Each structure stands twice: as structure tokens, then as C-alpha cells.
Amino acid sequence: MALKKQGNIRESYGNGVAIQPNYTLTEKNDGSIEGSVTFECDIDDFFNLPQMKSAHPRDSRCELYNREITYMGLRKVKLVGSYLGLVAATTEPVVSSNPNTNKDKIESHPDFATFATPANGAVFDADTGEFLGFFDKTIKGLFGEDAYLTPASLVSLTYWTSSVPRTKKPMSIVSSIKGFIKPEGVKEFMVLASPYRQIGSFYQVTDQYMGSGPDGFSRIVYPQ
């Protein structure tokens, strides 16, 4: 039976608890569903308010994960419940790309042997052959250079699941990432980590990848 207060019809949650009208749920682009519901009751019915992980009054896909309780006058209690749910047991991942740069030793430059010459001020150790640096101040663009910038491709795939995640193996290598166009100069990707967080019965997982250079990752350094 609907409860009546100050002329407004309110939905009954049961056992003396009423639901305030006009509550909503939002289906988000990451596959999650979020919303809030406001409940009111007399203080004597406090323990009849919805508990953590209880189902949403209108959508059983969503569960209560946060309770904000206000003790009002006239022995009334208000609870604003936050709900979370998923459109599927595992949602489609949302791709995020974060282009960056690495600072590599100048000796690793693919054209190092071409420009690292005595004519350009390059000095090498006479005994070991180790590169010591560019020391000719008249050679603009090379004097003092000991490193150069290379592009770094960092990609993450974020998704929700209702099961305890089976995270990807760190340092494993994949040739491509679903839903992501491989940038020029990137041959493959390495899994860095798969951190996740739990909210109620749901898990938000983020698979993190790093792009290689044009030659890919060394299978000696990173055996698969």
C-alpha cells in the first residue's frame, strides 16, 4: 500500500519504510549502471531500511553499496542509498591511450654509427671502445648529447565484471589490442599490470599495456 505524506504519494518499501519519488538509474558507456534511492522511515523502523548488497527496488541487476543516513527531526530517518550494477556479467572494455616519451641512451639510436664519428666530436675510450660523449662545442645539435627521446605508447583497457578477475600475466607480449589501432613504429605490446578495485559484488579491472619500438621486445630479456 502506498504511503502518503504532505499530499505526495510515496512508494512503499515495506515494514514502515517509504521510497521518495523520481529516483533514476543511469546506464554508463563503460557498461555500469548507477543510481540512488532515498528512503524514509520512523526511527523505530530503522533496521528495516535496505542493507548493503540488497537489490535495487526496480532493477535486480543493481545492488546497494553505500548508505548515507540522516537522523531528522520528529524521530524520522532518511537513507540515501547508492546502487551499482552491470549491463552484462563482463562489460565491453573502454580503451584509453596515453602517448608519452622515453629517454634512451644516444648509443641506442639506430643511426648512432653514422653520426657518432670523431668529425662530429664523438670521443670513445681507447681501451674499451666505450662511448664517452660529444665534446666539440662547434658541432651544434650534438655537443653534450647523451640521450634522445623516443615515442612511448601506453594503452589501458578498463572493464567491469561480476566475477573475481583473472588478471593477465605481467610481461606477457601480444601482437595487438582489440579496439585499438596500433601506432606507427609499434610492433607489439607488453602487459604491464592488471590492477582492479572491488565495489560491492563488482570489480573494475584495468589491463595496462606498453607499446614496443619497431623491432619489438627481446624474447631473451622477456621470454614467453
C-alpha positions in Angstrom: 0.0 0.0 0.0 1.3 3.4 -0.9 2.2 5.8 2.0 1.0 9.3 2.0 2.9 12.3 3.4 2.1 16.0 2.8 -0.1 15.2 -0.2 2.7 13.3 -2.1 2.2 9.6 -2.9 5.3 7.6 -2.0 6.2 4.1 -2.9 6.3 1.6 0.0 9.5 -0.4 0.5 7.7 -2.4 3.3 7.8 -2.6 7.0 7.3 1.1 7.6 9.9 2.2 5.0 8.9 4.6 2.2 10.7 5.4 -1.0 10.9 9.0 -2.2 9.6 9.5 -5.8 11.5 10.3 -9.0 14.6 8.1 -8.5 16.6 7.2 -11.5 19.2 4.8 -12.9 21.9 5.7 -15.4 23.5 3.2 -17.8 27.0 4.5 -18.5 29.2 4.0 -21.5 31.5 1.6 -19.6 28.7 -0.8 -19.1 28.0 0.1 -15.5 24.6 1.2 -14.1 24.5 3.8 -11.3 21.8 5.5 -9.3 20.5 6.4 -5.9 17.2 5.9 -4.0 16.1 7.9 -1.0 14.2 6.0 1.8 12.5 7.4 4.9 11.0 5.8 8.0 10.4 6.3 11.7 13.4 5.6 13.9 11.6 2.6 15.3 11.8 1.0 11.8 15.5 1.8 11.3 16.5 -1.8 10.9 14.0 -2.3 8.1 16.0 0.0 5.8 17.8 -1.7 3.0 21.1 -3.3 3.9 24.4 -3.4 1.9 24.3 -5.5 -1.2 20.4 -5.6 -1.2 18.8 -5.4 -4.7 17.6 -2.1 -6.2 13.8 -1.7 -5.7 13.2 -1.7 -9.5 16.3 -3.3 -11.1 17.7 -6.5 -9.6 20.9 -6.1 -11.6 21.9 -3.3 -9.2 22.9 -3.6 -5.6 23.3 -1.2 -2.7 27.0 -0.4 -2.0 26.8 2.9 0.0 24.3 4.1 2.7 24.2 7.8 3.7 22.0 8.1 6.8 20.5 11.3 8.2 18.7 11.4 11.5 16.0 14.1 11.1 13.5 15.7 13.5 10.3 14.1 14.7 12.1 10.8 15.1 12.5 10.4 11.3 15.4 8.8 9.5 16.4 9.3 5.8 18.7 7.0 3.9 20.2 7.8 0.6 21.3 4.5 -1.0 23.8 4.4 -3.8 23.4 1.5 -6.2 25.7 -0.1 -8.8 25.1 -2.8 -11.4 26.3 -4.0 -14.8 24.6 -4.4 -18.2 26.4 -7.7 -18.6 28.4 -10.1 -16.5 31.5 -8.7 -18.1 31.3 -5.4 -19.9 33.0 -4.3 -23.1 36.3 -2.7 -22.4 36.8 1.1 -22.7 40.1 1.9 -24.4 42.3 4.7 -23.2 45.6 5.8 -24.9 48.2 7.9 -23.2 51.1 8.7 -25.6 54.3 9.5 -23.9 58.1 9.6 -24.5 61.1 7.6 -23.2 64.6 9.0 -22.8 67.0 6.4 -24.3 70.8 6.4 -24.4 72.2 8.0 -27.5 74.1 4.9 -28.2 70.9 3.0 -28.9 69.9 5.4 -31.7 69.5 3.5 -35.0 71.8 5.9 -36.8 74.4 6.2 -34.0 77.2 4.6 -36.0 76.6 7.2 -38.8 76.8 10.4 -36.7 79.0 9.3 -33.8 82.3 10.0 -35.5 85.4 12.0 -34.5 84.5 14.5 -37.1 81.3 15.2 -35.1 83.2 15.4 -31.8 82.4 11.9 -30.7 85.0 10.5 -28.2 85.5 6.8 -27.4 87.6 5.2 -24.7 90.8 4.0 -26.4 90.9 0.7 -24.4 87.3 -0.3 -24.1 85.7 1.4 -27.0 83.1 2.8 -24.7 81.4 6.0 -26.0 82.3 8.9 -23.7 80.3 11.7 -25.3 80.3 14.5 -27.9 82.8 17.2 -26.8 83.2 19.5 -29.8 81.3 22.7 -28.9 81.3 23.8 -32.5 79.1 20.9 -33.6 75.6 22.3 -32.9 73.0 19.7 -32.1 75.4 17.0 -30.9 77.6 18.7 -28.3 76.8 17.2 -24.9 74.0 15.0 -26.2 73.9 11.7 -24.3 70.2 10.7 -24.8 67.4 11.1 -27.2 63.6 11.0 -27.0 61.6 8.0 -28.4 57.8 7.7 -28.5 56.2 5.5 -25.9 52.6 4.1 -26.3 50.7 3.4 -23.1 47.3 1.8 -23.5 44.7 0.7 -20.9 41.5 -1.4 -21.3 39.0 -0.9 -18.5 36.0 -3.1 -17.9 33.7 -4.3 -15.2 33.0 -7.9 -14.2 30.8 -9.6 -11.6 33.4 -12.4 -11.1 36.7 -12.3 -9.3 39.1 -11.2 -12.1 41.7 -13.5 -13.6 44.3 -10.9 -14.3 46.7 -11.1 -17.3 50.3 -12.3 -16.8 52.7 -9.4 -16.4 55.4 -9.0 -19.0 53.5 -11.2 -21.5 53.6 -9.9 -25.1 50.6 -9.6 -27.5 50.7 -8.6 -31.2 47.7 -6.3 -31.0 45.0 -4.9 -28.7 41.3 -5.3 -29.6 39.7 -2.0 -30.4 43.0 -0.1 -30.6 44.8 0.9 -33.8 48.5 0.2 -33.5 50.5 3.5 -33.8 53.2 3.8 -36.4 56.5 2.3 -35.3 54.9 0.0 -32.7 55.3 -3.7 -33.4 53.7 -5.3 -30.4 52.6 -4.7 -26.8 53.6 -5.8 -23.4 51.2 -6.3 -20.5 52.4 -4.2 -17.5 49.8 -5.0 -14.9 46.0 -5.6 -14.3 45.0 -3.6 -11.2 41.4 -3.8 -10.1 39.1 -2.5 -7.4 36.0 -4.0 -5.9 32.8 -2.2 -5.2 30.2 -4.4 -3.6 30.0 -7.6 -5.7 31.5 -6.0 -8.8 35.1 -5.5 -10.0 36.5 -2.8 -12.2 39.6 -4.1 -14.0 42.2 -2.1 -15.9 44.6 -4.0 -18.2 47.7 -1.8 -18.8 49.9 -2.2 -21.9 53.1 -0.6 -23.2 54.0 -0.5 -26.9 57.3 -1.6 -28.2 59.6 0.0 -30.8 59.7 -1.1 -34.4 61.8 -4.2 -33.6 59.5 -5.5 -30.8 60.6 -6.7 -27.4 63.5 -9.0 -26.8 62.5 -12.6 -26.3 65.8 -13.2 -24.5 65.1 -10.4 -21.9 61.3 -11.2 -21.8 60.9 -15.0 -22.5 57.4 -16.0 -23.2 
